[in-house]
Amino acid sequence: MRELIVSEWVTLDGVLDAGSMDVWFNPYHSDERAAYITEMIHGSDALLVGRVTYEMLASYWPHQKNDDMGPASKLNSMPKHVVSSTLKNAQWNNSTIIKESVVEEITKLKQQPGRDILITGSPTLVRSLMEGDLIDEYRFLVHPIVMGSGKRFFKDGMVATKLKLVKTKTLSVGVVLLCYEPARN
């Protein structure tokens, strides 16, 4: 069975706002962080995202013809599944839209042969999949900055979810990788 892996880039206070990445993400670039991100993408064979993340990625990656940044060819060729009730067309190569029965469809994807299914961004989708107990691992690249405001990964009112720490790694410039699995009883 395939594993569903959540990979998020966040600030210390949980902000993942794409509109402010020049403040919290870009200044902490390192070859080590780029290599980790590329390795994570290459370790999966399907991408699962919500509409907002899909539209952001689909506006950028199909236009990356050289692979200087590492993951372009992999992202452009792998199957992509976008969960949306409003998206009409998924133009990015190998993309399908999941409109209904989201938990059932993702459960079917997990049962297919293959490698990991990667979710990046898409906090609303991740929160709904947490409720369905479908996530197998969370991988957070935590950046050493407190934003104080912005779009946050975790929201007030979420159901408490116990996690078990399975890996940590300190990268250069103070970025920390934290990997958790659900602490299922």
Backbone as CSV, one residue per row, in Angstrom:
resi,resn,N_x,N_y,N_z,CA_x,CA_y,CA_z,C_x,C_y,C_z
1,MET,0.842,-1.187,0.000,0.000,0.000,0.000,0.882,1.244,0.000
2,ARG,0.496,2.208,-0.797,1.235,3.465,-0.877,0.992,4.300,0.371
3,GLU,1.975,5.119,0.689,1.823,6.026,1.821,1.511,7.429,1.327
4,LEU,0.689,8.117,2.101,0.318,9.494,1.821,1.196,10.383,2.704
5,ILE,2.073,11.163,2.060,3.074,11.967,2.759,2.744,13.445,2.593
6,VAL,2.601,14.133,3.716,2.397,15.576,3.713,3.756,16.230,3.867
7,SER,4.101,17.117,2.946,5.366,17.841,3.012,5.055,19.332,2.992
8,GLU,5.416,19.990,4.075,5.087,21.409,4.205,6.319,22.230,4.538
9,TRP,6.364,23.424,4.007,7.395,24.403,4.325,6.696,25.479,5.139
10,VAL,7.126,25.671,6.379,6.437,26.599,7.273,7.436,27.425,8.071
11,THR,6.908,28.500,8.668,7.684,29.288,9.617,7.527,28.646,10.994
12,LEU,8.262,29.160,11.953,8.187,28.633,13.310,6.777,28.746,13.881
13,ASP,6.027,29.770,13.470,4.653,29.922,13.945,3.626,29.360,12.958
14,GLY,4.064,28.510,12.052,3.138,27.765,11.204,2.632,28.458,9.962
15,VAL,3.204,29.596,9.595,2.774,30.307,8.399,3.329,29.596,7.161
16,LEU,2.477,29.402,6.163,2.903,28.822,4.890,2.413,29.670,3.731
17,ASP,2.195,30.911,3.982,1.631,31.852,3.021,2.555,32.046,1.820
18,ALA,2.106,31.614,0.647,2.920,31.738,-0.569,3.202,33.197,-0.916
19,GLY,2.307,34.091,-0.546,2.481,35.506,-0.861,3.609,36.172,-0.100
20,SER,4.084,35.547,0.975,5.163,36.145,1.768,6.430,35.289,1.759
21,MET,6.564,34.400,0.782,7.741,33.515,0.739,9.054,34.281,0.566
22,ASP,8.998,35.491,0.010,10.221,36.297,-0.103,10.775,36.668,1.268
23,VAL,9.910,36.670,2.288,10.332,37.027,3.638,10.781,35.791,4.421
24,TRP,10.024,34.704,4.332,10.294,33.565,5.229,10.918,32.350,4.556
25,PHE,10.807,32.189,3.251,11.340,31.002,2.583,12.631,31.305,1.819
26,ASN,12.574,32.246,0.923,13.717,32.532,0.058,15.002,32.888,0.807
27,PRO,14.956,33.685,1.891,16.211,34.027,2.580,16.917,32.824,3.216
28,TYR,16.218,31.707,3.354,16.802,30.530,4.009,17.168,29.448,2.999
29,HIS,17.389,29.868,1.751,17.795,28.905,0.724,19.159,28.318,1.071
30,SER,19.299,27.039,0.792,20.608,26.381,0.873,20.586,25.224,-0.115
31,ASP,21.766,24.821,-0.538,21.854,23.658,-1.421,21.299,22.424,-0.721
32,GLU,21.504,22.346,0.579,21.017,21.205,1.365,19.484,21.155,1.370
33,ARG,18.850,22.301,1.558,17.385,22.339,1.535,16.866,22.000,0.141
34,ALA,17.483,22.555,-0.898,17.061,22.271,-2.271,17.216,20.780,-2.584
35,ALA,18.300,20.178,-2.127,18.521,18.746,-2.368,17.463,17.906,-1.651
36,TYR,17.111,18.300,-0.426,16.070,17.565,0.300,14.732,17.648,-0.451
37,ILE,14.353,18.832,-0.894,13.079,19.012,-1.592,13.062,18.183,-2.869
38,THR,14.148,18.218,-3.613,14.237,17.430,-4.847,14.150,15.941,-4.547
39,GLU,14.861,15.489,-3.530,14.836,14.072,-3.136,13.425,13.636,-2.740
40,MET,12.719,14.489,-2.004,11.363,14.171,-1.572,10.434,14.027,-2.777
41,ILE,10.552,14.918,-3.739,9.717,14.854,-4.937,10.034,13.595,-5.738
42,HIS,11.311,13.291,-5.878,11.707,12.098,-6.630,11.342,10.807,-5.898
43,GLY,11.100,10.869,-4.603,10.706,9.690,-3.829,9.230,9.359,-3.931
44,SER,8.490,10.184,-4.627,7.056,9.951,-4.792,6.753,9.718,-6.268
45,ASP,5.592,9.149,-6.527,5.223,8.973,-7.935,3.837,9.514,-8.244
46,ALA,3.281,10.295,-7.312,2.006,10.971,-7.553,1.946,12.202,-6.653
47,LEU,1.265,13.225,-7.137,1.088,14.465,-6.394,-0.397,14.656,-6.150
48,LEU,-0.757,14.994,-4.913,-2.140,15.262,-4.522,-2.179,16.658,-3.935
49,VAL,-3.025,17.530,-4.483,-3.098,18.913,-4.023,-4.534,19.427,-4.091
50,GLY,-4.773,20.512,-3.383,-6.031,21.226,-3.502,-5.961,22.194,-4.677
51,ARG,-7.068,22.823,-4.979,-7.161,23.699,-6.142,-6.191,24.873,-6.094
52,VAL,-6.109,25.560,-4.969,-5.260,26.753,-4.880,-3.797,26.388,-5.135
53,THR,-3.323,25.331,-4.482,-1.943,24.895,-4.685,-1.744,24.424,-6.122
54,TYR,-2.716,23.690,-6.647,-2.618,23.208,-8.022,-2.452,24.369,-8.994
55,GLU,-3.297,25.385,-8.859,-3.228,26.517,-9.780,-1.895,27.256,-9.673
56,MET,-1.358,27.348,-8.455,-0.071,28.001,-8.265,1.042,27.184,-8.938
57,LEU,1.073,25.888,-8.692,2.106,25.022,-9.272,1.963,24.919,-10.791
58,ALA,0.721,24.788,-11.255,0.466,24.625,-12.692,0.793,25.891,-13.483
59,SER,0.835,27.024,-12.821,1.192,28.254,-13.527,2.705,28.401,-13.671
60,TYR,3.460,27.610,-12.932,4.915,27.743,-12.942,5.637,26.556,-13.587
61,TRP,5.409,25.343,-13.070,6.238,24.192,-13.440,6.153,23.763,-14.905
62,PRO,5.031,23.817,-15.563,5.031,23.396,-16.972,5.933,24.247,-17.868
63,HIS,6.283,25.432,-17.421,7.108,26.341,-18.212,8.604,26.165,-17.928
64,GLN,8.936,25.274,-16.998,10.339,25.020,-16.664,10.859,23.911,-17.568
65,LYS,11.482,24.276,-18.637,11.920,23.293,-19.641,13.273,22.689,-19.308
66,ASN,14.167,23.464,-18.697,15.410,22.846,-18.246,15.193,22.385,-16.811
67,ASP,16.041,21.554,-16.335,15.825,21.007,-14.995,16.878,21.535,-14.025
68,ASP,17.255,22.791,-14.180,18.254,23.386,-13.307,17.827,23.336,-11.844
69,MET,16.545,23.436,-11.601,16.062,23.426,-10.229,15.803,22.013,-9.720
70,GLY,16.040,21.008,-10.524,15.940,19.626,-10.072,14.643,18.911,-10.313
71,PRO,13.537,19.379,-9.791,12.327,18.560,-9.855,11.391,18.819,-11.033
72,ALA,11.748,19.703,-11.955,10.796,20.090,-13.010,10.309,18.902,-13.829
73,SER,11.211,18.097,-14.352,10.782,16.983,-15.205,9.948,15.979,-14.426
74,LYS,10.294,15.736,-13.174,9.526,14.800,-12.347,8.118,15.340,-12.092
75,LEU,8.012,16.600,-11.677,6.694,17.180,-11.412,5.835,17.235,-12.664
76,ASN,6.441,17.558,-13.790,5.675,17.677,-15.024,5.213,16.333,-15.574
77,SER,5.923,15.265,-15.258,5.552,13.957,-15.810,4.708,13.102,-14.874
78,MET,4.783,13.320,-13.575,4.079,12.444,-12.634,2.573,12.688,-12.650
79,PRO,1.776,11.680,-12.276,0.334,11.891,-12.149,0.036,12.904,-11.043
80,LYS,-0.891,13.799,-11.345,-1.297,14.823,-10.393,-2.800,14.706,-10.177
81,HIS,-3.198,14.739,-8.911,-4.612,14.637,-8.550,-4.963,15.908,-7.782
82,VAL,-5.943,16.638,-8.284,-6.341,17.885,-7.646,-7.759,17.721,-7.111
83,VAL,-7.909,18.018,-5.824,-9.216,17.935,-5.180,-9.877,19.303,-5.279
84,SER,-11.000,19.352,-5.987,-11.695,20.622,-6.174,-13.120,20.375,-6.641
85,SER,-14.038,21.123,-6.078,-15.417,21.065,-6.554,-15.692,22.170,-7.570
86,THR,-14.709,23.074,-7.765,-14.938,24.219,-8.657,-14.051,24.226,-9.899
87,LEU,-12.928,23.531,-9.885,-12.023,23.541,-11.033,-12.673,22.821,-12.214
88,LYS,-12.704,23.479,-13.345,-13.347,22.912,-14.535,-12.385,22.076,-15.370
89,ASN,-11.163,22.591,-15.560,-10.173,21.903,-16.384,-8.845,21.842,-15.654
90,ALA,-8.184,20.711,-15.769,-6.844,20.539,-15.213,-5.889,20.408,-16.395
91,GLN,-5.304,21.518,-16.798,-4.497,21.577,-18.014,-3.090,21.005,-17.870
92,TRP,-2.556,20.973,-16.659,-1.193,20.499,-16.442,-1.116,19.020,-16.783
93,ASN,-0.106,18.622,-17.514,0.084,17.248,-17.970,-0.191,16.214,-16.865
94,ASN,-0.913,15.159,-17.212,-1.202,14.032,-16.307,-1.999,14.444,-15.064
95,SER,-2.901,15.389,-15.207,-3.704,15.847,-14.072,-5.129,15.335,-14.164
96,THR,-5.667,14.936,-13.012,-7.075,14.559,-12.913,-7.697,15.313,-11.754
97,ILE,-8.979,15.574,-11.873,-9.715,16.295,-10.834,-10.531,15.290,-10.029
98,ILE,-10.431,15.396,-8.721,-11.285,14.626,-7.808,-12.327,15.602,-7.284
99,LYS,-13.575,15.414,-7.683,-14.648,16.349,-7.307,-15.505,15.838,-6.156
100,GLU,-15.684,14.533,-6.083,-16.598,13.951,-5.095,-15.955,12.748,-4.433
101,SER,-16.550,12.308,-3.336,-16.091,11.111,-2.616,-14.580,11.154,-2.408
102,VAL,-14.094,12.274,-1.891,-12.660,12.516,-1.780,-11.969,11.436,-0.958
103,VAL,-12.493,11.115,0.212,-11.861,10.111,1.068,-11.815,8.763,0.357
104,GLU,-12.886,8.380,-0.294,-12.923,7.110,-1.021,-11.922,7.100,-2.168
105,GLU,-11.848,8.188,-2.930,-10.936,8.247,-4.071,-9.478,8.199,-3.621
106,ILE,-9.169,8.889,-2.546,-7.792,8.886,-2.050,-7.454,7.529,-1.438
107,THR,-8.404,6.906,-0.793,-8.192,5.543,-0.278,-7.868,4.597,-1.433
108,LYS,-8.567,4.737,-2.555,-8.282,3.916,-3.743,-6.877,4.190,-4.275
109,LEU,-6.480,5.470,-4.313,-5.131,5.814,-4.767,-4.073,5.153,-3.886
110,LYS,-4.298,5.163,-2.587,-3.339,4.562,-1.663,-3.234,3.049,-1.860
111,GLN,-4.296,2.424,-2.320,-4.303,0.971,-2.492,-3.659,0.528,-3.803
112,GLN,-3.400,1.467,-4.702,-2.760,1.127,-5.969,-1.269,0.862,-5.732
113,PRO,-0.654,0.061,-6.600,0.789,-0.140,-6.458,1.539,1.148,-6.791
114,GLY,2.680,1.315,-6.189,3.488,2.487,-6.479,4.206,2.990,-5.256
115,ARG,4.818,4.159,-5.423,5.568,4.793,-4.351,4.672,5.806,-3.641
116,ASP,5.279,6.634,-2.820,4.530,7.598,-2.017,3.676,8.531,-2.867
117,ILE,2.575,8.975,-2.267,1.739,10.040,-2.813,2.077,11.284,-1.996
118,LEU,2.487,12.337,-2.647,2.961,13.538,-1.976,1.888,14.613,-1.980
119,ILE,1.665,15.194,-0.812,0.811,16.379,-0.701,1.713,17.520,-0.266
120,THR,1.663,18.616,-0.997,2.411,19.802,-0.608,1.448,20.989,-0.613
121,GLY,1.687,21.949,0.285,0.734,23.053,0.402,-0.619,22.493,0.813
122,SER,-1.670,23.017,0.238,-3.017,22.453,0.375,-3.466,22.228,1.819
123,PRO,-3.349,23.233,2.683,-3.696,23.006,4.091,-5.147,22.593,4.328
124,THR,-6.072,23.112,3.548,-7.480,22.735,3.729,-7.667,21.253,3.416
125,LEU,-7.070,20.784,2.340,-7.136,19.375,1.982,-6.485,18.521,3.062
126,VAL,-5.323,18.926,3.526,-4.625,18.146,4.554,-5.486,18.025,5.807
127,ARG,-6.093,19.131,6.223,-6.934,19.076,7.427,-8.095,18.105,7.240
128,SER,-8.695,18.061,6.062,-9.811,17.132,5.843,-9.317,15.689,5.823
129,LEU,-8.121,15.457,5.307,-7.577,14.100,5.288,-7.115,13.653,6.670
130,MET,-6.727,14.610,7.508,-6.396,14.283,8.896,-7.633,13.717,9.597
131,GLU,-8.774,14.334,9.350,-10.022,13.868,9.956,-10.376,12.464,9.478
132,GLY,-10.009,12.128,8.245,-10.269,10.801,7.697,-9.174,9.800,8.012
133,ASP,-8.160,10.205,8.774,-7.038,9.359,9.187,-6.339,8.726,7.977
134,LEU,-6.129,9.507,6.931,-5.513,8.993,5.710,-4.026,9.324,5.581
135,ILE,-3.509,10.188,6.431,-2.127,10.632,6.293,-1.200,9.688,7.050
136,ASP,-0.132,9.287,6.370,0.823,8.347,6.953,2.042,9.031,7.560
137,GLU,2.409,10.201,7.038,3.562,10.910,7.583,3.458,12.395,7.266
138,TYR,3.962,13.202,8.195,4.051,14.652,8.039,5.523,15.020,8.039
139,ARG,5.955,15.788,7.047,7.339,16.257,6.968,7.312,17.784,6.884
140,PHE,7.820,18.413,7.936,7.812,19.869,8.005,9.234,20.413,7.888
141,LEU,9.455,21.304,6.933,10.682,22.083,6.896,10.358,23.393,7.612
142,VAL,10.845,23.527,8.828,10.519,24.678,9.673,11.627,25.716,9.525
143,HIS,11.224,26.915,9.126,12.160,28.008,8.886,12.250,28.895,10.123
144,PRO,13.453,29.352,10.483,13.658,30.052,11.751,13.244,31.523,11.714
145,ILE,11.944,31.713,11.561,11.394,33.070,11.561,9.962,32.989,12.077
146,VAL,9.564,33.974,12.848,8.195,34.109,13.324,7.569,35.241,12.518
147,MET,6.533,34.912,11.763,5.890,35.913,10.911,4.868,36.753,11.674
148,GLY,4.183,36.153,12.624,3.188,36.894,13.383,1.828,36.955,12.727
149,SER,1.794,36.858,11.425,0.526,36.838,10.705,0.739,36.174,9.362
150,GLY,-0.356,35.782,8.747,-0.312,35.124,7.451,-1.129,33.847,7.486
151,LYS,-1.228,33.219,6.351,-1.985,31.972,6.241,-1.253,30.877,7.008
152,ARG,-1.958,30.258,7.938,-1.337,29.243,8.798,-1.765,27.840,8.372
153,PHE,-0.843,26.917,8.570,-1.122,25.528,8.225,-2.203,24.947,9.132
154,PHE,-2.034,25.111,10.440,-3.023,24.605,11.397,-3.932,25.740,11.827
155,LYS,-5.223,25.440,11.940,-6.222,26.459,12.271,-6.805,26.204,13.657
156,ASP,-7.289,27.266,14.291,-8.033,27.116,15.540,-9.255,26.246,15.285
157,GLY,-9.590,25.420,16.255,-10.788,24.597,16.154,-10.560,23.221,15.557
158,MET,-9.320,22.934,15.144,-9.034,21.600,14.610,-9.134,20.568,15.726
159,VAL,-9.430,19.352,15.344,-9.436,18.248,16.293,-7.989,17.957,16.689
160,ALA,-7.749,17.731,17.970,-6.397,17.404,18.432,-5.925,16.116,17.752
161,THR,-4.695,16.127,17.278,-4.119,14.981,16.584,-2.759,14.682,17.204
162,LYS,-2.626,13.521,17.817,-1.348,13.137,18.418,-0.433,12.587,17.340
163,LEU,0.840,13.021,17.409,1.838,12.603,16.444,3.044,12.014,17.175
164,LYS,3.769,11.169,16.460,4.986,10.550,16.997,6.165,11.020,16.146
165,LEU,7.165,11.634,16.785,8.343,12.106,16.086,9.163,10.911,15.614
166,VAL,9.471,10.864,14.303,10.234,9.739,13.757,11.588,10.156,13.181
167,LYS,11.781,11.465,12.928,13.061,11.907,12.385,13.193,13.407,12.559
168,THR,14.405,13.839,12.843,14.738,15.258,12.827,16.071,15.422,12.117
169,LYS,16.236,16.565,11.505,17.518,16.878,10.887,17.643,18.391,10.815
170,THR,18.754,18.901,11.279,19.021,20.331,11.181,19.775,20.587,9.883
171,LEU,19.206,21.451,9.064,19.834,21.841,7.810,20.581,23.150,8.036
172,SER,21.343,23.541,7.050,22.080,24.798,7.187,21.108,25.974,7.283
173,VAL,21.608,27.100,7.691,20.899,28.359,7.917,19.713,28.238,8.873
174,GLY,19.716,27.213,9.723,18.727,27.100,10.788,17.412,26.445,10.433
175,VAL,17.253,25.952,9.226,16.033,25.235,8.843,16.092,23.842,9.463
176,VAL,14.960,23.392,10.014,14.902,22.094,10.678,13.842,21.226,9.999
177,LEU,14.199,19.989,9.718,13.251,19.006,9.194,12.694,18.222,10.367
178,LEU,11.381,18.202,10.484,10.688,17.434,11.516,9.729,16.470,10.829
179,CYS,9.880,15.174,11.095,9.023,14.160,10.488,8.222,13.453,11.576
180,TYR,6.922,13.372,11.363,6.016,12.768,12.328,5.115,11.743,11.649
181,GLU,4.720,10.745,12.396,3.688,9.813,11.994,2.522,9.976,12.959
182,PRO,1.294,9.686,12.509,0.179,9.715,13.443,0.425,8.697,14.571
183,ALA,0.123,9.084,15.791,0.287,8.194,16.948,-1.008,7.400,17.096
184,ARG,-1.150,6.407,16.244,-2.365,5.582,16.272,-2.283,4.599,17.414
185,ASN,-3.362,4.455,18.155,-3.350,3.555,19.327,-3.440,2.115,18.938
